Amino acid sequence: MTHKEFSPEMAATVREAAAEAVVPNWAKKAGGYGSEAVDLYNLRVAPITGLEVQPDGSVIDSGS
């Protein structure tokens, strides 16, 4: 098995899907903004991914 990096176009598509669907849907299922899970995500994961859950349930992409 050989690791192959995503093309820039594919990486952008994956990031867009995460910001528009994956993370917001997960946050809703995890209890929404203010829940322990989403608070932990925003504290620990968002600084790495650049995708932060907002109070209205949307996700902002700071481009990290």
DSSP file (Angstrom, degrees, kcal/mol; ACC not computed):
  #  RESIDUE AA STRUCTURE BP1 BP2  ACC     N-H-->O    O-->H-N    N-H-->O    O-->H-N    TCO  KAPPA ALPHA  PHI   PSI    X-CA   Y-CA   Z-CA
    1    1 A M              0   0    0      0, 0.0     2,-0.4     0, 0.0     0, 0.0   0.000 360.0 360.0 360.0 137.5    0.0    0.0    0.0
    2    2 A T        -     0   0    0      2,-0.0     2,-0.3     0, 0.0     0, 0.0  -0.977 360.0-127.0-124.6 133.3    1.3    3.4   -0.9
    3    3 A H        -     0   0    0     -2,-0.4     2,-0.4     0, 0.0     0, 0.0  -0.587  26.5-171.8 -75.7 135.6    0.2    6.8    0.5
    4    4 A K        -     0   0    0     -2,-0.3     2,-0.0     0, 0.0    -2,-0.0  -0.995  19.5-127.3-131.7 127.8   -0.8    9.3   -2.1
    5    5 A E        -     0   0    0     -2,-0.4     2,-0.1     1,-0.1     6,-0.0  -0.335  30.6-105.2 -67.7 149.8   -1.6   12.9   -1.2
    6    6 A F        -     0   0    0      1,-0.1    -1,-0.1     2,-0.1     0, 0.0  -0.445  36.7-109.7 -67.1 148.7   -4.9   14.5   -2.4
    7    7 A S     >  -     0   0    0     -2,-0.1     4,-2.8     1,-0.1     5,-0.2  -0.410  34.0-106.0 -68.1 159.0   -4.7   16.9   -5.3
    8    8 A P  H  > S+     0   0    0      0, 0.0     4,-2.0     0, 0.0     5,-0.1   0.869 122.8  52.1 -56.3 -35.8   -5.3   20.5   -4.3
    9    9 A E  H  > S+     0   0    0      2,-0.2     4,-1.9     1,-0.2     5,-0.1   0.915 111.3  45.5 -66.9 -42.8   -8.7   20.3   -6.0
   10   10 A M  H  > S+     0   0    0      2,-0.2     4,-2.6     1,-0.2     5,-0.2   0.907 111.2  52.7 -67.9 -41.4   -9.7   17.1   -4.1
   11   11 A A  H  X S+     0   0    0     -4,-2.8     4,-2.4     1,-0.2    -1,-0.2   0.901 109.8  49.4 -60.3 -40.7   -8.4   18.6   -0.8
   12   12 A A  H  X S+     0   0    0     -4,-2.0     4,-2.3    -5,-0.2    -1,-0.2   0.890 110.7  50.1 -65.5 -39.2  -10.6   21.7   -1.4
   13   13 A T  H  X S+     0   0    0     -4,-1.9     4,-2.2     2,-0.2    -2,-0.2   0.909 111.7  47.5 -65.3 -43.1  -13.6   19.5   -2.1
   14   14 A V  H  X S+     0   0    0     -4,-2.6     4,-2.3     2,-0.2    -2,-0.2   0.919 112.7  49.1 -64.3 -44.1  -13.1   17.4    1.0
   15   15 A R  H  X S+     0   0    0     -4,-2.4     4,-2.4     1,-0.2    -2,-0.2   0.900 111.0  50.2 -62.5 -42.1  -12.6   20.5    3.2
   16   16 A E  H  X S+     0   0    0     -4,-2.3     4,-2.5     2,-0.2     5,-0.3   0.913 110.6  49.2 -63.1 -43.6  -15.8   22.1    1.7
   17   17 A A  H  X>S+     0   0    0     -4,-2.2     4,-2.4     1,-0.2     5,-2.0   0.903 111.3  50.0 -62.7 -41.3  -17.8   19.0    2.4
   18   18 A A  I  <>S+     0   0    0     -4,-2.3     5,-2.6     3,-0.2    -2,-0.2   0.919 115.0  43.2 -62.7 -43.7  -16.5   18.9    6.0
   19   19 A A  I  <5S+     0   0    0     -4,-2.4    40,-0.3     1,-0.2    -2,-0.2   0.842 122.1  37.5 -72.3 -34.2  -17.4   22.6    6.6
   20   20 A E  I  <5S-     0   0    0     -4,-2.5    -2,-0.2    -5,-0.2    -1,-0.2   0.746 137.5  -2.9 -92.7 -24.7  -20.8   22.4    4.9
   21   21 A A  I  X5S+     0   0    0     -4,-2.4     4,-2.3    -5,-0.3     5,-0.3   0.668 120.0  54.2-133.1 -53.1  -22.1   19.0    5.9
   22   22 A V  I  ><S+     0   0    0     -5,-2.0     4,-2.4     1,-0.2     5,-0.2   0.956 114.1  36.3 -63.1 -56.9  -20.0   16.7    7.9
   23   23 A V  H  ><S+     0   0    0     -5,-2.6     4,-2.9     2,-0.2     5,-0.2   0.930 118.9  48.7 -67.4 -45.7  -19.1   18.9   10.9
   24   24 A P  H  > S+     0   0    0      0, 0.0     4,-2.1     0, 0.0    -1,-0.2   0.916 114.0  46.9 -60.6 -40.3  -22.4   20.7   11.2
   25   25 A N  H  X S+     0   0    0     -4,-2.3     4,-2.1     2,-0.2    -2,-0.2   0.909 113.6  48.1 -66.9 -40.9  -24.4   17.4   11.0
   26   26 A W  H  X S+     0   0    0     -4,-2.4     4,-2.2    -5,-0.3     6,-0.2   0.938 110.3  52.2 -62.2 -45.6  -22.1   15.8   13.6
   27   27 A A  H  <>S+     0   0    0     -4,-2.9     5,-3.2     1,-0.2     4,-0.3   0.897 109.1  49.9 -59.2 -41.3  -22.4   18.9   15.9
   28   28 A K  H ><5S+     0   0    0     -4,-2.1     3,-1.2     1,-0.2    -1,-0.2   0.931 113.1  45.8 -62.0 -45.7  -26.2   18.7   15.7
   29   29 A K  H 3<5S+     0   0    0     -4,-2.1    -1,-0.2     1,-0.2    -2,-0.2   0.797 108.4  58.2 -67.1 -28.4  -26.1   15.0   16.6
   30   30 A A  T 3<5S-     0   0    0     -4,-2.2     7,-0.4    -5,-0.2     8,-0.3   0.454 133.8 -82.5 -83.7  -0.2  -23.6   15.6   19.4
   31   31 A G  T < 5 -     0   0    0     -3,-1.2    -3,-0.2    -4,-0.3    -2,-0.1   0.389  66.2-101.9 117.5  -2.4  -26.0   18.0   21.1
   32   32 A G    > < -     0   0    0     -5,-3.2     3,-2.3    -6,-0.2     6,-0.4  -0.027  68.4 -20.2  80.6 175.0  -25.4   21.3   19.3
   33   33 A Y  T 3  S+     0   0    0      1,-0.3     3,-0.1    22,-0.2    21,-0.1  -0.285 131.0  29.2 -56.7 135.3  -23.4   24.4   20.2
   34   34 A G  T 3  S+     0   0    0      1,-0.4    -1,-0.3     2,-0.1    -2,-0.1   0.258  90.1 124.5  94.6 -12.0  -22.7   24.6   23.9
   35   35 A S  S <> S-     0   0    0     -3,-2.3     4,-2.7     1,-0.1    -1,-0.4  -0.393  75.7-111.5 -74.8 161.1  -22.8   20.8   24.4
   36   36 A E  H  > S+     0   0    0      1,-0.2     4,-2.3     2,-0.2     5,-0.2   0.904 116.5  50.1 -59.0 -42.3  -19.8   19.2   26.0
   37   37 A A  H  > S+     0   0    0     -7,-0.4     4,-2.4     2,-0.2    -1,-0.2   0.928 113.7  43.0 -64.8 -46.1  -18.8   17.4   22.8
   38   38 A V  H  > S+     0   0    0     -6,-0.4     4,-3.0    -8,-0.3     5,-0.2   0.887 112.9  53.1 -70.3 -38.2  -19.0   20.5   20.6
   39   39 A D  H  X S+     0   0    0     -4,-2.7     4,-2.0     2,-0.2    -1,-0.2   0.924 111.3  46.9 -59.8 -43.1  -17.2   22.7   23.2
   40   40 A L  H  X>S+     0   0    0     -4,-2.3     4,-3.0    -5,-0.2     5,-0.6   0.908 111.6  51.1 -65.5 -42.2  -14.4   20.1   23.3
   41   41 A Y  I  X>S+     0   0    0     -4,-2.4     5,-2.5     1,-0.2     4,-2.0   0.954 111.8  46.8 -57.9 -50.8  -14.2   20.0   19.5
   42   42 A N  I  <5S+     0   0    0     -4,-3.0    -1,-0.2     1,-0.2    -2,-0.2   0.849 117.1  44.6 -62.1 -33.8  -14.0   23.8   19.3
   43   43 A L  I  <5S+     0   0    0     -4,-2.0    -2,-0.2    -5,-0.2    -1,-0.2   0.913 130.7  16.6 -75.8 -44.2  -11.4   23.9   22.0
   44   44 A R  I  <5S+     0   0    0     -4,-3.0     4,-0.2    -5,-0.2    -3,-0.2   0.821 131.8  31.8-104.0 -37.1   -9.1   21.1   20.8
   45   45 A V  I >X<S+     0   0    0     -4,-2.0     4,-2.5    -5,-0.6     3,-1.4   0.868 105.7  64.5 -95.9 -41.2   -9.9   20.2   17.2
   46   46 A A  H 3><S+     0   0    0     -5,-2.5     4,-3.0     1,-0.3     5,-0.2   0.852  97.6  57.2 -55.6 -38.6  -10.9   23.5   15.6
   47   47 A P  H 34 S+     0   0    0      0, 0.0    -1,-0.3     0, 0.0    -2,-0.1   0.806 113.8  41.2 -63.0 -24.8   -7.5   25.1   16.1
   48   48 A I  H <4 S+     0   0    0     -3,-1.4    -2,-0.2    -4,-0.2    -3,-0.1   0.892 125.4  32.1 -86.0 -45.1   -6.0   22.2   14.1
   49   49 A T  H  < S-     0   0    0     -4,-2.5    -3,-0.2     2,-0.2    14,-0.1   0.763  93.9-133.1 -85.5 -26.3   -8.6   21.9   11.4
   50   50 A G     <  +     0   0    0     -4,-3.0    12,-3.1    -5,-0.4     2,-0.6   0.548  69.7 119.9  81.2   7.1   -9.6   25.5   11.1
   51   51 A L  E     -A   61   0A   0     10,-0.2     2,-0.4    -5,-0.2    -1,-0.2  -0.921  41.5-177.0-109.5 111.5  -13.3   24.5   11.2
   52   52 A E  E     -A   60   0A   0      8,-2.2     8,-2.4    -2,-0.6     2,-0.3  -0.922  24.5-128.1-116.8 131.6  -15.2   26.0   14.1
   53   53 A V  E     -A   59   0A   0     -2,-0.4     6,-0.2     6,-0.2     5,-0.1  -0.594  27.7-150.1 -76.0 131.5  -18.8   25.3   15.1
   54   54 A Q    >   -     0   0    0      4,-3.2     3,-2.4    -2,-0.3   -21,-0.2  -0.557  28.7-100.6 -99.4 164.5  -20.8   28.6   15.6
   55   55 A P  T 3  S+     0   0    0      0, 0.0   -22,-0.2     0, 0.0    -1,-0.1   0.801 122.5  54.7 -56.5 -30.3  -23.8   29.2   17.9
   56   56 A D  T 3  S-     0   0    0    -24,-0.1     3,-0.1     2,-0.1    -3,-0.0   0.435 122.1-105.9 -84.2   3.3  -26.2   28.9   15.0
   57   57 A G  S <  S+     0   0    0     -3,-2.4   -29,-0.1     1,-0.3   -30,-0.1   0.289  82.3 123.4  92.5 -10.5  -24.8   25.5   14.1
   58   58 A S        -     0   0    0     -5,-0.1    -4,-3.2     1,-0.0     2,-0.4  -0.260  57.1-127.6 -75.2 171.1  -22.9   26.6   11.0
   59   59 A V  E     -A   53   0A   0    -40,-0.3     2,-0.4    -6,-0.2    -6,-0.2  -0.984  11.7-151.1-124.6 130.5  -19.2   26.1   10.6
   60   60 A I  E     -A   52   0A   0     -8,-2.4    -8,-2.2    -2,-0.4     2,-0.7  -0.797   9.4-144.7 -98.4 145.8  -16.7   28.8    9.8
   61   61 A D  E     -A   51   0A   0     -2,-0.4   -10,-0.2   -10,-0.2   -11,-0.1  -0.920  16.0-178.2-112.9 106.6  -13.5   27.9    7.9
   62   62 A S        -     0   0    0    -12,-3.1   -11,-0.1    -2,-0.7    -1,-0.1   0.481  47.4-117.5 -84.2  -1.0  -10.5   30.0    9.0
   63   63 A G              0   0    0    -13,-0.4   -13,-0.1   -14,-0.1   -12,-0.1   0.725 360.0 360.0  78.2  23.2   -8.4   28.2    6.4
   64   64 A S              0   0    0    -15,-0.1   -14,-0.2   -14,-0.0    -1,-0.1   0.502 360.0 360.0 -66.3 360.0   -5.9   26.5    8.7
